[in-house]
Amino acid sequence: MPVMYARCNWMLSLALDQNGQPCRYMSKADTKDGVLTDMSTHIQSVHNVDPADLLNNIRAVTKTQGVKTLGTRTPGTE
């Protein structure tokens, strides 16, 4: 089953985690709304940023893992 995900550093470039290191948090959920909720909680609690300003950004950077488009290889390649 496909999983939706988004990385914190895609929205908040140069964001730091609680230890002062570049934030590597990745939100995963079954739906885009799940990713939106999880990432909003992370951004607010760790970075002290109001997630309401970033909702469209979160939606824009949310990707789907585990989905492969058929027919993208040229004939004769494996």
Contacts in CASP RR format, 6 or more apart in sequence:
PFRMAT RR
TARGET T0000
AUTHOR 0000-0000-0000
METHOD contacts of the structure
MODEL  1
MPVMYARCNWMLSLALDQNGQPCRYMSKADTKDGVLTDMSTHIQSVHNVD
PADLLNNIRAVTKTQGVKTLGTRTPGTE
1 30 0 8 1.000
2 64 0 8 1.000
2 65 0 8 1.000
2 66 0 8 1.000
2 67 0 8 1.000
3 28 0 8 1.000
3 29 0 8 1.000
3 30 0 8 1.000
3 64 0 8 1.000
3 65 0 8 1.000
3 66 0 8 1.000
4 28 0 8 1.000
4 29 0 8 1.000
4 30 0 8 1.000
4 31 0 8 1.000
4 32 0 8 1.000
4 34 0 8 1.000
4 35 0 8 1.000
4 62 0 8 1.000
4 63 0 8 1.000
4 64 0 8 1.000
4 65 0 8 1.000
5 26 0 8 1.000
5 27 0 8 1.000
5 28 0 8 1.000
5 29 0 8 1.000
5 35 0 8 1.000
5 62 0 8 1.000
5 63 0 8 1.000
5 64 0 8 1.000
5 65 0 8 1.000
6 26 0 8 1.000
6 27 0 8 1.000
6 35 0 8 1.000
6 39 0 8 1.000
6 58 0 8 1.000
6 61 0 8 1.000
6 62 0 8 1.000
6 63 0 8 1.000
7 24 0 8 1.000
7 25 0 8 1.000
7 26 0 8 1.000
7 27 0 8 1.000
7 61 0 8 1.000
8 15 0 8 1.000
8 23 0 8 1.000
8 24 0 8 1.000
8 25 0 8 1.000
8 26 0 8 1.000
8 27 0 8 1.000
8 39 0 8 1.000
8 42 0 8 1.000
8 43 0 8 1.000
8 47 0 8 1.000
9 15 0 8 1.000
9 22 0 8 1.000
9 23 0 8 1.000
9 24 0 8 1.000
10 61 0 8 1.000
11 39 0 8 1.000
11 43 0 8 1.000
11 54 0 8 1.000
11 57 0 8 1.000
11 58 0 8 1.000
11 61 0 8 1.000
12 23 0 8 1.000
12 43 0 8 1.000
12 47 0 8 1.000
12 49 0 8 1.000
12 54 0 8 1.000
14 22 0 8 1.000
15 22 0 8 1.000
15 23 0 8 1.000
15 47 0 8 1.000
16 22 0 8 1.000
16 23 0 8 1.000
17 23 0 8 1.000
17 24 0 8 1.000
17 25 0 8 1.000
17 46 0 8 1.000
18 46 0 8 1.000
23 46 0 8 1.000
23 47 0 8 1.000
25 42 0 8 1.000
25 46 0 8 1.000
27 34 0 8 1.000
27 35 0 8 1.000
27 38 0 8 1.000
27 39 0 8 1.000
27 42 0 8 1.000
28 35 0 8 1.000
28 38 0 8 1.000
28 65 0 8 1.000
29 35 0 8 1.000
29 37 0 8 1.000
29 38 0 8 1.000
32 59 0 8 1.000
32 62 0 8 1.000
35 58 0 8 1.000
35 62 0 8 1.000
36 55 0 8 1.000
36 58 0 8 1.000
36 59 0 8 1.000
36 62 0 8 1.000
39 51 0 8 1.000
39 58 0 8 1.000
40 51 0 8 1.000
40 54 0 8 1.000
40 55 0 8 1.000
40 58 0 8 1.000
41 51 0 8 1.000
43 49 0 8 1.000
43 51 0 8 1.000
43 54 0 8 1.000
44 50 0 8 1.000
44 51 0 8 1.000
51 58 0 8 1.000
END
